[in-house]
Amino acid sequence: MLAALADGVSRIDGFLEGEDTLATARAFASMGVRIEQPESCVRIVHGVGMRGLQAPMGALDCGNAGTGMRLLCGLMAAQSFDVTLVGDESLSKRPMLRVVSPLREMGADIETAEGGCPPLRIHGGARLRGISYSLPVASAQVKSALLLAGLYADGETVVHEPHPTRDYTESMLSAFGVQVEYQPGIARLVGGQLLRATNLQVPADFSSAAFFIAAACIVPGSDLILRDVGVNPRRTGLLQALRLMGADICLSETRVNGGEPVADIRVRAARMRGADIPEYLVPDMIDEFPALFAVAAVAEGVTRVTGAAELRVKESDRLAAMANGLHAAGIRVDETADGAQIHGGVLRSARIQSHGDHRISMAFAIAAQAADGELKIEDCANVGTSFPGFDRLATACGMQLRTAD
């Protein structure tokens, strides 16, 4: 997104060839941005500048990418042309008012479907003004959308968070030459700045690595090293949670790559025990909870999660999806409004409904490695949205996994 708006040509190495990122690239290509692919996982983006986007011929299809839609909403709110953002069946059910409402306060003209869900119809020509906004619920996606809109706004845009969230957008804006002030819990920038093209090396994705980290914790005899993984502290709450449960996890070769901390992560099987997961870790591991639930299912004792109501508005209601799936496999889960208590035990053979959620599918795929029986996971096509080739890599690591028509 930022490379498309920059002046000059940017090279991105480590581009994830997943459906979400490809959908975002297609959206910008439809708005006149030339994006070259000299080889797999590499993109050359010819930026068109802050005012160089062109009206697309049709709606921008975000597919399953909730992050893509929310960030695009912020950027599109300031363009001179009308645009409609649409998504697949799952994304079309996800609430968008959390981002639409503050954008409206900035002067954006946005219509939603019933219940504040997509499609989002954004009317061009709005003059945005900077605001100081306190997020009612910590959300890196909403914060990022407001900052991106703030690039075009008159005056200063300030976002206050009840808990610190991921700061990728802030660090990436800085890499593209934007003066942005940020620290845990607050971010601010002044509108009217220009972006300068740059070259980027994207670290290996921690959320993808999380499933292999969790699997290595619970499969006896495991000893796994994951290379060059992004370990931004706003992303790695899972490591702290797993260590509370007894995990044997070590980081080495820690360094900075493209402005982001990266490291090699070594995980060895350990005796995992239930634990109370501190609420302050929740924003830093919000996408990793399905993997945590898989570990908790076979850990000794009870694992308690609170303060995670955000999980109910992801690609699926992840609290309910994980609770129902684990219950089907013989694990007691006491579900609450904002969390759950998982009573560790023995996973039995079961048929699991993933509800088309890629992280639910992968979580049960790793849970199955420690199960006393076979787990059959339904509706797994969306794994490709975030982790194409997951099944091949999992099999190469020694997991027992097969796909069926």
ZANU-707700 format. One record per atom (N, C-alpha, C): x, y, z; residue in three letters. Coordinates in pm, whole numbers, plus 50000, padded with zeros to 5 digits. Layout:
<recs>
XYZala...
</recs>
This chain:
<recs>
500824987950000met500005000050000met500865012650000met501855013250091leu502675025150101leu503575026749979leu504085015649926ala504905016249805ala504105021849689ala502825018649681ala501965023549572ala501805038749580ala501815044249703leu501595058549723leu502885066549725leu504025059549718ala505305066349728ala505735072149594ala506655081549600asp507305086749481asp508515077949452asp508525071149337gly509645062649301gly509275047949300gly510295039549285val510115025149268val510635017949392val509805009249450ser510175001449568ser510294986749532ser511234980149596arg511384965549580arg511034959049714arg510174948949709ile509754941749828ile510214927249815ile511124922949899asp511554908949906asp510884902350025asp510504889650008gly509804882650114gly508304884650109gly507794888849994phe506344890549976phe505644877049991phe504614876750073leu503864864350095leu502904861949979leu503054850649912glu502194847349799glu500874841149849glu500234848149941gly498954843549996gly497804850949933gly496604845649949glu495454851549883glu495154865649934glu495404868250062asp495124881650116asp496034892150052asp497324889350046thr498254899049991thr498064900449840thr497744889549775leu497494890349630leu496254898649601leu495234897549685ala494024905549667ala494344920449681ala495204923849777thr495584937749795thr496364942849674thr497274934649623ala498044938649506ala497124940849385ala496154931949368arg495214933649256arg494414946649269arg494054950049392ala493284962349413ala494084974449366ala495364974949399phe496164986549358phe496484986149210phe496644974349154ala496844973549010ala495624979048936ala494424976648991ser493214981648926ser493084996748938ser493915002749025met493895017349040met495115023748973met495735016348880gly496775022148797gly498195020648847gly498415012448949val499755010349002val500404998548930val501585000648871arg502284989748803arg503084981748905arg502784968948912ile503444960049007ile504054948448929ile505364947248933glu506064936648861glu506414925248957glu506494913148901gln506884901348977gln508054894448906gln509284898848933pro510424892748865pro510654878248905pro510234874749025glu510334860949073glu509364859349189glu509174846849231ser508264844149342ser508734851449467ser507794857049542cys508034863849669cys508774877149652cys508794882549531val509404895549505val508404904149428val508294916949466arg507454926249393arg508234939249372arg508124944749252ile508634957949220ile507414966849202ile507294977049285val506104985749286val506494999549236val505865003849128his506105017049072his505085026749134his505545034049234gly504655043049306gly504085054049220gly502865058149249val502195068649172val502055081549252val502585081649373gly502465093649455gly501155094049531gly501065103349624met499915104249713met498615107049639met498685113949525arg497455117549453arg497385110849317arg498115099949299gly498195093849167gly497295081949142gly496545077449241leu495645066049219leu494515070149125leu494065060449044gln492995062848948gln491755054848989gln490605059648949ala489355052748981ala489335038948917ala489035028448991pro488975015048933pro487705013448851pro487735003748759met486575001148674met485424994848752met485754987448858gly484724980848938gly485084981449085gly484374973449164ala484624972849308ala486014967049335ala486604970849448leu487864965049493leu487524952849579leu487924941149532asp487594928549600asp488724924949696asp488444925749824cys489434922649927cys489494907849961cys488624899749900gly488634885549930gly488304882950075gly489224876450146asn489044873150287asn489854882450378asn490464892750320ala491434900850393ala490764911950474ala490494909350600gly489924919450687gly490884931050710gly492164927950727thr493154938550743thr493214947050617thr493224940650501gly493264947950376gly492094957350361gly490884952650394met489704961150380met489754973050474met490114970750600arg490114981750696arg491174992250662arg492364987850620leu493384997450583leu493025004750455leu492464997450358leu492025004050235leu490935014450264leu490095011550360cys489035020950395cys489635034350435cys490725034050514gly491385046350553gly491995053650436gly492645046350347leu493275052750231leu492255057950131leu491225050050105met490245053850003met489385065650047met489275067650179ala488425078550230ala488905092150183ala490175093050143ala490735106050106ala490915107849956ala490485098049875gln490705099049731gln489635107949666gln489885111849543ser488975120849472ser487835113549403ser487885100249401phe486895092249329phe486145082949424phe484965078549379asp484175068949457asp484745055049440asp484605046849542val485055032949534val484205024449628val484035011849592thr483315002349676thr484244990849713thr484284987549840leu485104976449890leu484194964649919leu484504953149860val483714941049880val484654929849927val484054919049977gly484834907550021gly484064894850002gly484664883750044asp484004870850031asp482894869450135asp482274857850140glu481134855750231glu481514858250376glu482694853550416ser483134855350554ser483394870050586ser484144876850499leu484454890950523leu483214899650520leu482224895650441ser480994903550430ser480164903250558ser480514894550652lys479804893850780lys480564900750893lys481744906150862arg482564911850969arg482234926550992arg482154930751117pro481754944651147pro482834954551109pro482444965551048met483384975751003met483144989451067met482134990651152leu481845003751210leu482965008751300leu483754999751356arg484845004151444arg485845012851368arg485995010251239val486885018551158val486115029451085val484885026551043val484095036250968val483715048251055val483315045751180ser482855056751266ser483925067451289ser485155063851330pro486155074451346pro486555081051214pro486515073451104leu486805079650974leu485735089950939leu484505087050975arg483445096950955arg483715109451038arg484235107751160glu484585119351242glu485645127851174glu486485121651093met487525128751020met486965135650895met485695132750862gly485075138850746gly484825129450630gly485135116650646ala484925106950538ala483445104550515ala483105101550390asp481715098650351asp481655083950312asp481225075650406ile481255061050388ile479905055150422ile479395046550334glu478165039150359glu478515024450381glu477765017850468thr477935003650491thr476624996350462thr476714983250456ala475514975150448ala474904973950588ala473804966950597glu473104965350725glu474034959750831glu473964965550949gly474784960851059gly476224965851054gly476514975250965gly477864980550956gly478844971450887gly478324961950808cys479174952150740cys479434956450595cys480394950250528pro480624952950386pro479404948750304pro479284954150181pro480254962850114pro480294976950173pro481464983250156leu481654996950200leu481695005950078leu480835015650074arg480795025149962arg481395038350010arg482525041849952ile483275053549996ile483175064249887ile482655075649923his482455086449827his483685095649828his484215098049707gly485415105949695gly485175120849713gly486265128149725gly486185142649734gly486045148149874gly486025139249975ala485885144150113ala487175150950158ala487045161650232arg488205168250290arg488345163550434arg489415156250461leu489595150450593leu490315160250685leu489985159250812arg490655167350914arg491205157951022arg492345161551074gly492945153451178gly492125153851306gly492095142851377ile491385142051504ile492265135151608ile491915136651733ser492505128851841ser491465118651882ser491795105951866tyr490795095451884tyr491315084951981tyr490465081652078ser490795071052174ser490035058352135ser490775048152103leu490155035552063leu489425029352181leu488135025952167pro487425019252276pro487935005052299pro488394998552191val488974985152198val490304985552123val491354980352182ala492654980452117ala492594972951984ala493004979551876ser492974973451743ser494024979951655ser495024972251615ala496054977451525ala495464980851389ala494434973451346gln493824976051217gln493134989751214gln492364992751318val491685005651324val492695016951337val493675015251426lys494735025251440lys495395027951306lys495735017451233ser496425019051105ser495565026151003ser494275022850998ala493375029550904ala493315044550930ala493275048451057leu493215062651091leu494525069751057leu495635063051079leu496925069251044leu497055070950893leu496595061050817leu496675062050672leu495765073250621leu494585074450679ala493725085750643ala494365098850685ala495065098450800gly495715110450850gly496785115950759gly497355107450672leu498335112250575leu497735123150486leu496435122450462tyr495745131650373tyr494995142750448tyr494955141850579ala494105150850658ala494775164150687ala493955174250709asp494445187250756asp494765186050905asp495975190050941gly496335189851082gly496885176551128gly496825174351259glu497445162851322glu496405152051355glu496765139651329thr495945128151367thr496645120851481thr495915118751591val496485112051708val495575100351745val496165088751768val495405076951807val495915072251942val494985071352038his495295066352172his494725052152186his495495043152245glu495075029252261glu494935025652408glu493925017652442pro493825013052581pro494925003152618pro495424995952517his496574987052534his497424988252408his498734987552419pro499584988452300pro499264977252201pro499254980552073thr499044970651968thr500224971051870thr500164962651771arg501254961451675arg501554974851610arg502824977451591asp503244990451538asp503884989351400asp503464979351322tyr504034977551188tyr503774989551099tyr502564994851104thr502245006151018thr503105018151052thr503295020851180glu504115032151221glu505555030551173glu506135018651194ser507525016551153ser507655016851001ser506635011850930met506695011950785met506535026050730met505665034050791leu505555048050751leu506885055150767leu507555052450878ser508855058350902ser509865054050796ser509805041250756ala510715036250653ala510495043250520ala509275047850496phe508965054850371phe509125070150386phe509755074350495gly510095088450509gly509085097150579gly508025091250633val507005099150703val507455101650847val507295113950893gln507585116951033gln506365112951115gln506505102251189val505415097151272val505975094551411val505285099651510glu505705097751648glu504895086251708glu505565076451763tyr504815065351823tyr505595059151938tyr504835054552032gln505325047152146gln504165038652194gln504395028852281pro503275020352323pro502085028252374pro500945026852305gly499725033252348gly499345045952277gly500235051452191ile499895063852122ile500685064851992ile500035070551890ala500705073251763ala500145086251707ala501005094251642arg500555106951587arg501365110351462arg500695117151369leu501375122351252leu500605134551200leu501305142651121val500715154451059val500485151550913val499315155450863gly498965152850725gly499775161250627gly499735156950499gly500405164550395gly501815160050364gly502295149650431gln503645144750406gln503675135750282gln504845135050220leu505045126450103leu505815113950142leu505585103250068leu506285090650090leu507385089149985leu508525084050028arg509645081349939arg509815066349922arg510015061849798ala510185047649771ala511385042149848ala511315029449882thr512405022949953thr512385008049920thr513435001049957asn513504986549938asn513314979850073asn512544969150074leu512164962650200leu512414947550195leu512834942250308gln512944927750327gln511934923950434gln510894916650395val509854913050490val510304900950572val510304901750705pro510694890150786pro509684878750771pro510134866750806ala509204855450811ala508104858550912ala506894854550880asp505704858550955asp505554850851085asp505484858351197phe505364851551327phe504044843951339phe502964849451286ser501674842651299ser501674829151227ser502414828251117ser502564815351050ser503464806151130ser504574811751180ala505494803751261ala504824798351387ala503814805551437ala503184801951564ala502654787651565ala502134783051451phe501584769551448phe502674759051463phe503844761651407phe504954752251420phe505584753151558phe505614765051616ile506084766751753ile505204758651848ile503894760051831ala502954752851918ala503074737751900ala503194733451774ala503314718951748ala504564713251813ala505684720351803ala506924715351860ala506854714552012ala506034723052074cys505874722552220cys505194709752266cys504284704452186ile503414693552234ile503694679952171ile504504679252065val504804666352003val506084660852065val506034649552135pro507224644252202pro508414642752108pro509584646652158gly510804645152080gly511094656251983gly510224666251976ser510404677051878ser511604685751913ser512294690051809asp513394699751821asp513414707351689asp512884719551690leu512614726751566leu513254740651571leu513884744651460ile514434758151448ile513734765151333ile513214777051360leu512564785351258leu513444797451235leu513854799451110arg514854809551076arg514204822951040arg514894833751079asp514594847351033asp513144851451056asp512624848551173val511224851651205val511134865651266val510154873251224gly509914886251285gly509504884751431gly510194891751519val509914890451663val509614904151725val508914912551650asn508434925151705asn507694922251835asn508044928851946pro507404925752075pro505904928052077pro505384936151985arg503944938051976arg503264926351904arg504024916251866arg503484904951793arg503694891551864arg504614891051959thr505094878152009thr504604874852149thr503434879452185gly502874875852315gly502744860752334gly502564853352225leu502434838752236leu503664832552300leu504854837752269leu506054832052328leu506024833252480leu505594844852529gln505504846652674gln504444837352734gln503314836152666ala502244827452717ala502704812852722ala503354808252617leu503814794352614leu504894791852719leu505754801752742arg506774800052846arg506134799052983arg505054806453006leu504324805053132leu503804790853150leu503554784153038met503034770453041met504144760053041met505394764453045gly506514755153054gly507274752752926gly507034760452821ala507664758052692ala509164760352697ala509874752852615asp511324754052600asp511584761352468asp511684774452474ile511824782852355ile513014792152374ile513924792152276cys515094800852282cys515204808852152cys515594821552164leu515844830052048leu517344832152033leu517814831751909ser519224834151882ser519354842351754ser520564847051728glu520834855051607glu519844866751596glu519524872851708thr518594884251708thr519264896251640thr518534902451549arg519084913551472arg517944922051419arg518264932951351val517274941651291val517384940351140val516254938151075asn516204936550930asn515074945150876asn515414955150796gly514384963950742gly513604971350848gly514284974650959gly513634981851067gly512864973151164gly512824960151140glu512094951051228glu513044940951293glu512844937951422pro513674927651485pro513314913751433pro514344905851404val514134892051360val515074883151441val514764870251444ala515584860751519ala515314846651468ala516204837551502asp515954823351485asp515314818351614asp514274810451601ile513534805451717ile513704790351726ile514234785451836arg514374771051859arg513344766651963arg512604756251928val511554751052017val511774736052036val511794731752162arg511904717452192arg510694713152276arg510294700952256ala509124695752328ala509344697152478ala508264700052549ala508344702252693ala507064697352760ala507124696152890arg505934692752968arg505114705552984arg503994706052916met503184718252915met502124717553023met501964728653094arg501014729553204arg500064741253181arg498854739853228gly497884750653217gly498344763053292gly497894774753247ala498284787353311ala497194797753290ala497214807953373asp496344819553352asp497074829153259asp496494831853143ile497144840453045ile496854855053081ile497874863053111pro497634877053152pro496954884953041pro496014893353079glu495274901252980glu496184910752903glu497284915152965tyr498134924652893tyr498804918252771tyr498824904852766leu499404898052650leu498424896952533leu497144898852559val496124895952458val496344903752328val496554917152330pro496734924152202pro497954919452124pro498964914252196asp500204910152130asp500164895752080asp499014889152092met498894875352044met497494872551993met496774882851949ile495364881051918ile495154870951805ile496054870251708asp495904860651599asp496424846851634asp497114845651746glu497744832951783glu496934824751882glu495764829651923phe494994822352023phe494564808351978phe494184806351851pro493864792551812pro495014782851837pro496254787251808ala497414778751836ala497564776451985ala497354786852066leu497444785452211leu496404775452261leu495174776252210phe494124766952251phe494524752552221phe495194750352108ala495634736752073ala496614731452176ala497534740052222val498474735852326val497754733452457val496864742652493ala496134741452620ala495314728652626ala494844723952510ala493994711952508ala494724699552558ala496044699152542val496794687252584val497734690252700val497694702452753ala498514705952869ala497904700352996ala498714698953099glu498214694253228glu497534705853300glu496294703653344gly495604713853420gly494754723053333gly494454734753388val493504743953325val494234756453277val493904760553156thr494394773253101thr493214782953094thr493424794853148arg492354804853153arg492714816853066arg491774820752981val491944832152892val490824842152921val491164854652944thr490174865352963thr490594877452879thr489644886652857gly489964898852786gly490154897152637gly489624886452580ala489854883352439ala488564883452358ala487644892552391ala486374893352317ala486584896252169ala487734902352134glu488054905251995glu488014892751908glu488274881151970leu488284868451895leu486914865151836leu485884871251886arg484534868051837arg484224874951704arg485064884351660val484784891551536val485924890051437val486564878451438lys487584875351339lys486904868251221lys487694860651141glu487094853651027glu485954844651070glu486014839851192ser484904833051256ser484864837851401ser483894833351476asp483914835351621asp484914825151674asp486154829551690arg487214819751720arg487094813751859arg486514820951953leu486284814852084leu485304803252072leu484214805652002ala483214795051986ala483734783851898ala484424787151790ala484914776951698ala485904767651767ala486854773251843met487824764851912met487164756952024met486254763352100ala485564756352208ala484754744752155ala484004746952049asn483164736251993asn484004724951936asn485094728551866gly485954718251809gly486634709851916gly487154716352019leu487804708952126leu486814700352203leu485614705752223his484574697852290his484254685252209his484174686652077ala483894675051992ala484994664552005ala486224669052034ala487354659852047ala487564655152191ala486614658252278gly486654652852413gly487294661752517gly487564674452483ile488194683652577ile487134692952636ile487144694252767arg486194703252833arg486664717652816arg485794726152766val486064740552753val484884748152809val485144756552908asp484104765152964asp484234778852898asp483344781752807glu483414794052729glu482794805552808glu483424817352799thr482894829452860thr482724840052752thr482204851652791ala481974862152692ala483274866852629ala484354867252708asp485614872652656asp486774862952669asp486484850152680gly487574840552692gly487064826452714gly487874818552782ala487524804552805ala488454798452908ala487994787552967gln488824779053049gln488954765652978gln490184761852945ile490434749452872ile491024739352969ile490334728352986his490784717753077his491554707452995his492864707253012gly493704698352932gly493344683752952gly493484675952848gly493144661852854gly493684654452732gly492924644652687val493324636552572val492374639452457val492934643452345leu492134645952226leu491754632752160leu490474631052134arg489974618952071arg489594621651925arg489344611051852ser488934612451712ser487664620851704ser487624629651606ala486454638351591ala486474644651453ala485314649551414arg485174657551293arg485014672051336arg485884680751287ile485964694551333ile485464704051224ile484634713551264gln484194723951171gln485104736151188gln485784739951080ser486674751651088ser485954764551055ser484734763551004his483944775450967his484674784050864his485474777550779gly486174784850675gly487264794150725gly487704792250850asp488704800950912asp490074794250905asp491004800750835his492314794750812his493054791650942his492944800251043arg493684797751166arg493054786551250arg491754785051242ile491104773851310ile491554760651246ile491584760351113ser492014748251042ser493434744351082ser494354754051081met495754750851112met495924747251260met495154753551347ala495254750351489ala494874735751516ala493814731151453phe493424717251475phe494354707451402phe494974712151294ala495964703651227ala497144700751320ala497574710851398ile498674708151490ile498194700951616ile496984703851661ala496454696651777ala496374681751747ala496044678451622ala495914664451583ala497224656751601ala498364663751597gln499654656951611gln499834651151750gln499084656151847ala499174651051984ala497904643852026ala497044640451929ala495754634351959ala495854619151962ala494954613052038asp494814598552041asp493714594751942asp494004596251816gly492994593951713gly493124604251603gly492254603451506glu492334612051388glu491324623451397glu491784635451368leu490884646951357leu490654649851209leu489394650551171lys489034654151034lys488514668451035lys489204677150964ile488914691450969ile488224695550840ile487024700950854glu486224704550738glu486494719050694glu486324721550565asp486324735150508asp487664742250530asp488704736650472cys490054741750494cys490594750250379cys489784753250281ala490294760150161ala490944773450194ala490484780250298asn490974793650327asn492354793950393asn492954782250417val494324782250469val495244790050376val494964789550248gly495774796650151gly495714811750161gly494764817150238thr494694831650252thr495914837050324thr496444829450420ser497574834450497ser498814825650487ser498624812850452phe499764803650458phe499704793450345phe499924797950221pro499964788350110pro501114778450132pro500844765850106gly501864755650125gly502004750650267gly501074754250354phe501144749650494phe501224734450502phe500364727550427asp500334712950436asp501664706750391asp502284712250286arg503564706850238arg504664708950341arg504724720850399leu505764723650498leu505544715350624leu504284713950666ala503974706050785ala504404691550766ala504104686150650thr504494672250621thr506014670950618thr506704680650561ala508154680250554ala508794680550693ala508084686850789cys508594687550927cys508284674851007cys507544665750947gly507244653251016gly505834651951068gly504974661951042met503594660651087met502854650551002met501924643651066gln501054634350998gln499824642050952gln499794644650822leu498744653450769leu498484649450625leu497234648250591arg496894645650451arg495614653050419arg495514656950293thr494334663850247thr493454654250168thr492174657150169ala491204648650098ala490244657550023ala489694652449914asp488714660049837asp487404661049915asp
</recs>
